[in-house]
Amino acid sequence: MLSVTNWREAPERLRTRANLNIRKAVGLTQDPPPRCDDPATAYFPVAGVARLVHGDLSSMMVGGLGSIFLQMLHPHAMAGVAQHSRYQHDPLGRLLQTANFIGATTYGSAPAAYASIERVLSVHQSVRGIADDGVPYYANDPHLLAWVHAAETSMFLSGYQRYGKHRLSRSDADAYVAEMANLASDLGVKDAPSTYAQLRAALQAFRPELRLCDEGVIARDFVIDGFLERPLQKLAYRLLIMSSLDLLEPWALEMLDVPRRRAVQRTLIHGVTRALCVVLRTFVPPTEPATIK
């Protein structure tokens, strides 16, 4: 017979187990890096918008998937992924690498963040080759890094604006882009956008370079089909895929050869996804920014 104490502790044990299962399902199998809340030594502002956006796992999953779809539209970025990664064999491992980098830079100290940035740049040194158009590519090319940065920043922000816990103002959006611009500069991006308007303009400027190459078709289908096995996970993943595609502009959906859903369908998807995000936050609470005293 369970004691009163056990009954009281049961909900917390359930939340802990669900937290671990959810994080494991999306590749977060390691403890997050140490968090630095000292304004003098933290890499990102401790009360900044980036910590608010990146700390909400539910909306980050939507925005992260949207970023993957957007990035695959650049044939040189897609060539680097296709020719130098094992994303089809170890998709969760790739997600873990990305999550670790975001965590280290967003919540870590400046030394920890710079070390993580140097590791990424070091790995990128060997990511080079020839794309399907016969043009050489190099992962540390500032122009290519600018595309990846713009795609990630726009989709992370869009995911939070639509499904995040708190409402962001236009000044919040500008602040987020400005915070991310510092990271982009340290990665080698030149003249990274520092306002929301500049970010939108940067994405538009890349459009003449974008198309869905053959490797992009393979990646698109792989991401859409999914790699999770349990029925409930598959259902949640399918919903996140629909929500992430809905973040994209019509021109991006057209390039991806993905039909845009009708307004009624989009409204239904938004409502169900918001409900899913609320449930996920019950088990994986968002990381709130530290309050500067």
N, C-alpha and C positions, 0 to 999 in steps of 0.2 A: 504494500500500500504506500502511495506517494505521500510524503510529508507536505505540510503547508509551504515550507521553504522551497521544496522541489516544484510545486505547482506555480509558485511565484516566479521561479527562475526559468520555467519552461518556455515562456515567450521569448526571453532573451537568448536562450539556446537555439530556438528556432530561427531567430533573426541572424544569429552568428552563422549557423549552418547555411542558411539561404544566401548570406553575404558571400561566403566562401564559394558556394556553387555558382553563383552569378558571375563572380570575378573569374573563376576557373573557366567558365563557358566562353568568356571573351578573351582568354589568354593571359589574364592577370594572375599568374601563379606564384609570383614573388611578392614579398612585402614591399610597400612603397619606400622610396628613398627617404632618408632623414629630412624632416621639414625644418626650415630655417625661418623663424618669425622675427628676427632681428633686422630692423630696417637698415641698419648700417652695413650689414653683410649679406643680406638676401639679394639674389640676382634680379628677381621680379619684385615690384612693389608689394609689400606684404598686405596692403589693403587695396590692391589693384583689381581691375576687372578681369585680368587673365586668370587669377586664382579663383574667381567666382565662376567663370566659364569652364575652365578645365577641371574644376572640382565636381562637376555634375556629370556622373558617369552616364546617366540615361540619355541626356541630350548630346553628350560627346559621342556616343555610339552612332546616333543619327548623323551628326555632323561629320564624324570620321568616315562613315561609309560614303557620304556625299562627296567628301574630299577625294576618296579613292576613285570614284566615278569621274570626277572632274579631271584629276591628274592624268588618267589614262588617255585623255584626248590629245595630249601632246606626244607625238610619235617618238621623240627623243627620250622623254621621261619614261615612256612605256618600254622602249627598247632596253633601257638600263635595268628596269625591273625584270623584264622577261629573260634577259641574257645573263643576269648576275644575281638572281635570287631564286629561292626554292619555294615561292609563295604557294604553289599548288600542293606541295608536299608537306609544308609546315606553315600554314596560314596563321595559326595562333602564335607561333614563334615570332613571326614578323610583327604581329600586333603587339606582342610583349616588348619588342625592341622599341617600337614607336612610343608605347605607353611609358617605358622607362625614360626615354629622352624627354618627353613632355613633363613627366613628374620631376626629373632632376633639374630641368631648367625653370619650371614654374614655381616649385616649392623649395628648391635647394639654395644653398649659399652660392655666392658668386664663384668661389673656387670650384665647387662641385659642378656647377653649370658649365664653366669653361672647360673642365675636364671632359664632360659629356660631349660638348661641342667638338672638341679636338678628336674624340673617338670617332664621331660621325664623319668628320672631314677626312680622317685617316682611312676609314673604310671606303669612302668615296674615291680615294686616290686610284683604286684599281677598277672602278666602275666606269669603263670607257669602251668604245667600240664604234661600229658603223650601224646606223639605223637603216630602215628599209628604203629610205630615199637616197641612200648612198652618202649621206652627210655624217661626218664623225660627231659623236656626242661624248660628253664628259660630265659626270655627276656633279663635280665641283665647279662647273661653269657658272659664273654669277648669273647669267641670263636664265639658265635652266633652274637654278636655285630660286630665282625670283618667281618663276611660274609655280613651283611647288609651294613656296611660301604663300603666294596669293591664293592658291586653291585651298590650302589648309586653313588659313586665317579666315577667309570668307565663309567656308563651310562650318567651321567650329562656331563662328559668330552667328551664322544663320540658324544652326541647330539650337543654340541656346536662346536666341530671340524667339523661336517658335515653341520650344519645349522646355526651356529652362525654368527654374524655380522662381526667379525674380524677373521683373520687367526691366529692360535696359532702355535708357534714354539715348538720344542721338549723341549726347556728349559722352555717355558710357561707351558707345560703339567707337567713337573717335579715340577714346582713351585706350580701348583694347587694341585697336590697330596700331596706335603709337607704341604701346608696350611690346607688341609683337615685332614692330619694326626694329627695335633694339636687338632682339634675337636674330632677326634676319641679317642685320648688318654684321653681327659677330660670325655668322655663317658664311659671309662673303657676298651677300646681296648688295648691289649698289643702288642707292636712292630708293630704298624700300618705302612703300606708301605709309604715311603717318596719319592719315585721316580716312574715314570711311569712304568719302568721295574719291580720294586718290586710289583706294583699293579697288573700287568699282571700275575706275578708269584703267587701272593696270590690267584687270581681267579682260576688258574690252580690247586693249591693245594687243593681247596675245591671240585674239580670235583668228587672224589670218594664218597663224602657224598651226592651228588645231585641226585634227581629223581623227577618225577612228581607224587605226591601222589594223592589220590582221592580228597582230599580237594583242591589240586592244580588244578585239572581238572575243578572243579566248579569255582574256582577263574579265571582261564584262560578264560573260556567261558564267564563269567560275564564281564570281562574287554573287551574282543573282541567284544561281542555283544553291549556293550555300554549302557549308561543310559540317554543320552540326547534325547530330544523329537522333537525339531524343525528340519525340513528337512535339512536346511543349516548347522546346528550344527552337525547333524548326518554325513553329507558328510565330513565335516572338520575332525570330530573325526575319521572317517574310514581311512582317509588319514594319520592322525597322528599314528593310530594303525599300519598301514602297514609300515610306516617309522620307528617306534620304534622297530618293530620286525626285521627290516632289519639291525638294529644296532647290533643285537646279533650274536655271533659266530655260525657257522653251528652246533657244538655239542649242543649248548643250544636250537636251534630250533628243533633239533632231539629229545631232551628230552621233549620239550614242545609238541611234535607231531604236529608241524606246518611246512608245506613244505616251502623250500627255493625257492624264485622266480627266474626266469631266469634273465640273465644279462640285457636283453632289458627291462623287466618289472621293475627291480630295477632302471635303468637309468631314466625311465619315472617317477617313484615315487619320485626319488630324485629331479628331475626338478620341478615337481608340488609342492612338499613340500617346496622347496626353495622359490618358488613364493608365497606360502601361508605365509611363515615366513616374507617375505618382506611386505606383506599387513598387517599382524598383527603388525609389528613394526611401521607402519604408525599410528596406533591407540593406541598401547601400546609401547611407545618408550623404548628401553633398558636402564637400569640403568648403567651409566658409572662409573668406579672407580673415586674417588676423586684424584685430582692432588696435590701431596705434594709440598708445597711452600717452 
